[in-house]
Amino acid sequence: MIEDVVSLFENDDELPTYSKIRGAYVDIGKSFSEKILVETELKIALALDSKSHNRDYHWNNLISRWKKRWSS
């Protein structure tokens, strides 16, 4: 299930928004939780970084996103 969503975004240049990832789960008719969304974000960031010349770029963006989401 997570791999299905990761495959939708693994060729993007930027990390998809939280809303786009949630929408992908809705579009494929799968249920999701916050835990699954976080794991999906992580796997997408790692997939994008593995293909990028600028290593850890997506990972660092994801850490910033998580800090903003959970520090409020």
N, C-alpha and C positions, 0 to 999 in steps of 0.2 A: 504494500500500500504506500509506504513512504517513498519507496523507489519509483513508483509511478509518478508521483508529484515531482520528485527530484529530476526525473528525466524530462519533464516539461520545461524546466528552467536551466538545465545544465549547459546550454549553449548561449545563454544570455551574457551580456557584458557586465551587468550590474545585478546585485542581489535583489530579488523581487521584494516588494513590500509585504508586510505581514498580511494585509488585506488580500493581496493577489494570491498568496499561498493558501489562505483560508478559502478563497474563491475556487481555487483549483480542487480542493477537497470536495467542495459542494458540487462542482461541475462533473467530477467523476463519481459522485454519489456515495462517497465514503464519509463515515463519521470521523471526528477528530477531537482531540483534547489539547489543552495548552502544552502538555508534555510532548505530544506528537508534533505539534507545530514547532516547538523549540528544536526537537530532533531533526525535523525537516529543514529548518533554517540552517542548522549546523551542517548537515550533509550537503546542502546546496552551496554554502560558502566554501566548504572543503573541495567540492567538485570544481567550482569556478577558480579557486586558487591553484588547483593542480594544473590548470590549462593557461594560467596567467604568467606573464613575465614579471609582474609586480607581486611577488609572493606575500601572503598574509594580508593583502589589501582587503579582500572580502571578509576575512576573519576579523580584522580590526573594525570594519564597519559593523559587523554583527555584534561585537562586544559593545560598541557605542549604542547600538539600537537597544540591546538588552538593558544597559544601564539606564537609558531614558525611560524604557517601559516599566522597569521595576523600581525605580527610585521615586516615582511620583506618589 
